[in-house]
């Protein structure tokens, strides 16, 4: 219990604290006064018995916001408090009306050290005053934290950032959502997935706190039953979650939709996708050669995330195609893999270019596979220009592609081209479509130079029983 | 001492030991579960036929899709109705 009397908290790095030093000496002449110093045990000079609070423990317990702060305790309870220098307020607390007569009436104080973010986080952890409830894993004195994460099976094969309490607490500052909020049950283990668990995995992936709302929304999207995460993991095919970000948040957090948008080099692109995969692994138990039965997998399973170039494109963004208003901050997840490049340097009309797009789409996985897996077509700026100059918007492109993906069954039947794979002979006489009606999404990304678009192929032809793309608005 | 926050679901998976193989299938009911993988039906139907030729009671089940876990009613029916299950997992 706090002893009755006065308590003052000061720091040397505060001109007001220096200014009130004679006042503190005046008070000591007539009252019980404890003085705590935040930064320098030798300050204030000339006063005996100053208490060293460089640990900031007392300051934190007293919830000091400004120095100097003067508090009066009576019967163990705080009964009055003032901060900065205010002669009238100090006089009222001390019970004297002639304090510091040679000082100005008022001078504001400075921010208390215990409120500075680094110190505050450390103090909250020291006093277990955080929202985190996850198990704390102690490491041995000689144990390297990065190696410890590998040994515990928490890594995707690359070093992870060790999820210390300080880092996770800082990560949670990136969202207004409660750490304890349950986002859902994560397949395959169906373990409870909370904001806190996602934040831990986001730390490990290397995310900055401002990425967390995007990661959380992507996690909610992959846990949506339409995405069929258990199947996406358990399949022997290539796929993993591909995360496409729309809206101004992408630029605000520094994502890359320009040159090398699907490649390396951008922290947000690289770590958001990685955080999703680490959460699937660690919370859901989706580990390679465990529940994840992929024959080959694909490099994007370390993380596959990019954003659409909305500002650079004349087209409506993907969010509009997915039924949300233009400009919505949103995440779309798609069970996809890799990138099949589309090169066309010669097309000068939409009619020429669409033939290239269609020919490449027909080849996805196997030219005899009908229907093929759902696809995302990533159109580069130069190709978009060719289409726009020819008067084609995105809806027209979509319709023209779908119309051209029809082929007679005989052309892709088993045995054709010397291949055993193909459609069954019973399909003879029918016209088949490479993609199901909802099997194509189109987005715009890439550098301003280069006539190179791409196809991100998916798992299977979309159906309610299998994985469907899921789009969710981002909650900050 | 360094402390790390556990990134996992923190739930221990309960291992269920596999039931001992029967010495003989005589008098038992064998379930055949087709998970809708390509040509799984062809293979499993031959297994079922071979069992039936040996006067073994066979019950057939089929998952609607290989892409999702089995519906609960199918899981429950298998638990209640058969002694042994043959399941085709791969292509």
Contacts between the chains, C-beta under 8 A, distances in Angstrom:
chain1	res1	chain2	res2	distance
A	132	B	5	6.2
A	134	B	5	4.5
A	134	B	6	5.0
A	134	B	7	7.8
A	134	B	10	7.0
A	135	B	5	7.5
A	135	B	6	4.1
A	135	B	10	5.6
A	136	B	3	4.6
A	136	B	4	7.3
A	136	B	5	6.5
A	136	B	6	7.5
A	137	B	3	6.8
A	137	B	4	4.7
A	137	B	5	7.4
A	137	B	6	5.5
A	138	B	1	5.5
A	138	B	2	7.4
A	138	B	3	5.6
A	139	B	1	6.9
A	139	B	2	4.3
A	139	B	3	7.4
A	139	B	4	6.6
A	141	B	1	6.9
A	143	B	2	7.4
A	145	B	2	5.6
A	145	B	4	6.7
A	148	B	4	7.0
A	149	B	4	7.4
A	154	B	7	5.5
A	154	B	8	7.3
A	162	B	2	7.3
A	162	B	4	5.6
A	163	B	4	5.4
A	163	B	5	4.8
A	163	B	7	6.0
A	164	B	2	7.0
A	164	B	3	6.9
A	164	B	4	6.3
A	164	B	5	7.4
A	165	B	3	6.4
A	165	B	5	6.4
A	168	B	5	5.3
A	186	B	9	6.9
A	189	B	9	5.6
A	189	B	11	6.8
A	189	B	13	6.9
A	191	B	8	7.7
A	191	B	9	2.7
A	191	B	10	7.5
A	191	B	11	5.2
A	192	B	9	6.7
A	193	B	9	7.6
A	197	B	7	6.7
A	197	B	9	7.3
A	200	B	5	5.0
A	200	B	6	7.5
A	200	B	7	4.4
A	201	B	7	5.1
A	204	B	7	6.1
A	228	B	67	5.9
A	228	B	68	6.0
A	230	B	68	6.8
A	230	B	69	5.9
A	231	B	65	8.0
A	231	B	66	7.8
A	231	B	67	3.8
A	231	B	68	5.5
A	235	B	67	7.1
A	236	B	90	7.3
A	236	B	91	7.5
A	278	B	7	7.1
A	279	B	7	8.0
A	282	B	7	4.3
A	282	B	8	4.9
A	282	B	9	7.6
A	283	B	7	7.3
A	283	B	8	6.5
A	283	B	9	4.9
A	284	B	9	7.4
A	285	B	9	7.1
A	285	B	13	7.6
A	459	B	67	7.8
A	460	B	67	7.0
A	463	B	65	8.0
A	465	B	64	6.2
A	465	B	65	4.1
A	465	B	67	6.1
A	465	B	68	6.4
A	466	B	65	6.4
A	466	B	67	4.3
A	466	B	68	7.6
A	467	B	67	7.1
